[in-house]
Amino acid sequence: MMKLSVYTFMLIGVLALAGCSDTDEISEVNNDNGSDQTSTDVSPEEARPKPPELHIQVGEESLIPILGTYSWSVENEDSTFDGIEVDSVAPPELVSTMDPLQVTADTTITFNFEEEPDRYTVRIWDEDTNVLSESDMVDLSGEGEIICEVLAHWPQGNASYAFSLDIE
């Protein structure tokens, strides 16, 4: 009876390990010499669906904001969907190590999305993670450092991008 329980536990362990293996990312490659070799075509990070990149033109300078919270899905060839939801800290914490770009009240700011969203909103945050304002553009009317978040929406999902500016 003892042998049967040991074999049962071993079988359960092997099945559990086999069930936890990630075989979606691995493909078999047959070399010219006939030997089989496993390789990964794409890293797990590259295989995940992600929202489009955002580049921000701030006067003469270009800025790439930090991607924050997002939800994104893509349709596969077989009509199934792959999706991901990523949560992050609030924009003030995201940009805490970023040096703010120096701007003036008349600086032109342009958002250049890799794929244009259906709509977007710009939020201004304080350092205590409170939203101070929300509009369709960056408000440069004050002075000092401001923390900006761009919330963009597409049919595939939505994304949050954060950056900071120092208004002179």
Disulfide bonds with the S-S distance in Angstrom:
none
